[in-house]
Amino acid sequence: MNYAIKPIPKTEVGVAFYLNYYKPFRLRALETDPSVFDDDKWTSRILSPTATTMVAVAEADSEATDGAASTDEKNPNSSHDNDSDSKSSKWPAILSAKTLVGPLPAPPELVSFINNNKVIDHPMANERDCESPLVTEPLVWGLHGVWTVPEARRRGIATHLLREMVRLVRSQGQAATSASSEYPKEEGTQAAAAGRRVSRFLVAGVEKNNTSALALYTKSGYVPFSEVKEGERDYTCLYLPVEHMAS
């Protein structure tokens, strides 16, 4: 299956694509009443300065994210019926998508876990990393809205998207250590002097009974660091140390 991975731009073109194509894609994933979010809510999501949505689009349709999506295109996943005389064009097949939100201060549970466990023990760490790093005021990027259409699963698309998220975090430059004042500045000084400070992490929360998703993250190098309960659902929280990932 040929596909292209690209971010949805925060432009008029991107908003059109987001509303006409990504919105019904997500509603299919959520199995939610389409009336839950109006277009203003969805527009605020795509324009959020802290969020970037990456989509895997079937290659024949990948130009749809580059050109403005016509509002009269017929989308089989949309809840809005078009007039019978409306122009019909092929629906851009979104195969998989993930939204990256950040940077944000790391939760204390993650900081405590990392400082109490050698990051070098991470199965995908670079061989040159040979000491347990001190972590001070790390920043995290959270993965949200992760879903792949059933007909496109087991083709490596989700794994490819996860790799793109690592590249995206790296492209944003060195993480600032001033986002949080919760941890002692002395730790940062020692770590910087040792050249061992790890400051950027990807985190994800996965339902404990979603074994296929947990396997995907584990295979991609994510490590569990805590468990949380939200209502009736139990989640496993996983992290990936971006600085220690081999290129």
N, C-alpha and C positions, 0 to 999 in steps of 0.2 A: 504494500500500500504506500503510495507516494503522498507525502504531505510536507507542509512548510510550517515552521514555528516562528511566530512573530508577536511582538507586543501590540496591544490595541492603543493607538496614539490618542493623546488627550487633545484632540482637535475636533472640528465639526465633523470631519470624516469618521473619526473614531467613535464619536457619540452616535452617529447614524448606524454604524456597524454594531455598536454595543446594544442599542435599543432594538434594532431589527433582527439581529442574529444571535448575539450572545445572551440577551435576556431570555428568549424562548429556550435556548440551550440549557440555561441554568434552571429554568422552571421545570423542564423535563427532568433534570437531575433531582430537584427538590420534590417533585411531584406535588407542587403547591398550586393553589388557586392563583391564576395569573393576575387577579385583582389585588393581591396582597401588596404589591409595590407598583406605584404609578411611575410614569416615565421620569418625573422629576427626581424621584428617589434613585432610580437607576442611573440617571445622568450624574447625580452627585457622587455616585460610586465610581464611575469611570474617571471623573475629574478630580477625585481625591488626590492631593499631592503626595500622600504616603503610600498609595496603592498602585501597583502595576499588574495588569492582567495579560497573561501570555496565552495564546490559543494555538492549537495545532489544527490547521485547516487543510482539507484535501487539496492537493497541489493544483488540480485543475481549476479550483475556485479561490486560490490564495490571493489573487489580485483584489478580492472584495474588500480586504482590509486596507488596501492602498487607494482605492477609488471610493467615492461616495456611494453608499448603498441607497438605491432608489426606494422611496417610501411606498411605491406601488408594486414592488416586487412581491411575488406570492411565496410566502414562507409556510411550508406544511406544518411546522412546529408552533406557529404563532396562533394565538387565540383570536386574532383580528381577521375577519373575513374581508377579502378584497372584492370589489365589484367585478362582475363577470367580464367586463370589457377592459379590465386593468391589464397592463403589460405584465406578462409572466416571464420570469427569468429563473435560471437555476439557483436553488437555495445553496449558499456557501456552506459546505458540510464541515461544521466544527466537530472535530473528532475528540479533542481533549482540551482541558483548560485548567489553569491554576492562577490564583491571585496572590501576589506577594505584598505584604503590608509591613512597612517599617521605614527607617529604623525606629525601634522602641527600646526602652530600658529592659534589660533581662529580668525575668522573675527571680526572686531570691532563691527559690528552689533549684533553679538551674545553676546559679552561681555557686551555691553550696555543694551541689553534686559535682561540678567540675573541679572545684578546689579540693574536694575530698577524694577525687579519683584521677589518676594520671591520664591526661588526654592522649599521651603516647600509646596507651593501651587501645586507643581507637583503632579498629581493624583497617581503616583506610588512611591512616596518618602517614605523612612522608617519613622516610627512614632517617632523615637528618634531624628530626625532632626527637631528642633523646632525654629530655628532662621534663618533669612535671611543671607546667606553667602556672604562674599566679594569674588570676583573672580579676581585673578591677574594672568596674563600671562597663561591662560589656553591653553591646547592643544586639538586638535580635530582629530578624525578619520572620514574620509568621506566614505560613502557607495556608491559604483558605480557598474555598470553592473548588476543591480538587475533584475532578470527575472525568471519566472517559466513557464515551458511548459504548454500550455492550458489543456492538458489531465491530468495534475497532480495538478491543482489548487483546492482550497477549501478543502485541506486535511491537513492543518496545517504545511506544509513543509516550506513555507516562514517565518512563525512565528518562527518556530524552528531555522531556519538559523539566524534570527535576534537575538535570545537569544544566539546563539553561538558567534555572533559578540561581544556581551557584555562580555562574558567570555574571548574572545580573547584579548580584550582591557585590562581587569583586569589582565590577565596573564602577560602582559608586564611590570607590576610593577608600582610604583608610577610615575606619570608624572612629568617630570622635569619642573621647573618654569623659566628656563633660556633661553628658546627657543625664547622669544621675550622680547624686552626692551621697549615695547610701553606703558606699564602701570606702575604706581608708585610702587616702592619697598615697601613703607610704607603699602600699602594695604595688601601685602602678609604677612608682619610682624603681623599686627592686626589679620588677618584671621588665621594665624598659631597659634597665642597665644590663640585664641578662639576655636581652633580645628575645624574650620568650613570651611576650604578652599575646594572648589570644583575645580578640575583641569582637569578632563577628560570628554570629551563629544563625543558622536556619532552624526554626522549630515548627513542629506540627503536632496536632492532636488528632488521634485516630480512635474510633470506637473499638473497644477491646474485642468485640465479636466480629470485627471486620478483618478477618485473617489475611485476605488477599492484599489489602492496603498495608497492613503491618509488614507483610512479607516484602512488598515493594519498597517501603522505606528502609527496612533492614538491609535489603540487598543493595540499596543505594548508599549505605553507610551511616544511616541514622541510628542513634542509640537511645533507648528509653531512659528517662531520668525521673519521672514521677507519674502518679496516677491520680486522676480527679474524677469526681462524680458531679454531673449536672442533671438534676431531676432524676429520672429513671435510667439515665445512660452513664456508663462507665467509659472513661477515655484513658488511653495511654499517651503520655506526652513524650515526644522524641526530639533529639537535637542533632545538629550536624555542625562541627567546628569548621567553618569555611577556611580559615587560615591554614589549617592542617591538611586540607584536601590536596592530594596530588593532582597536578595539572594534567 
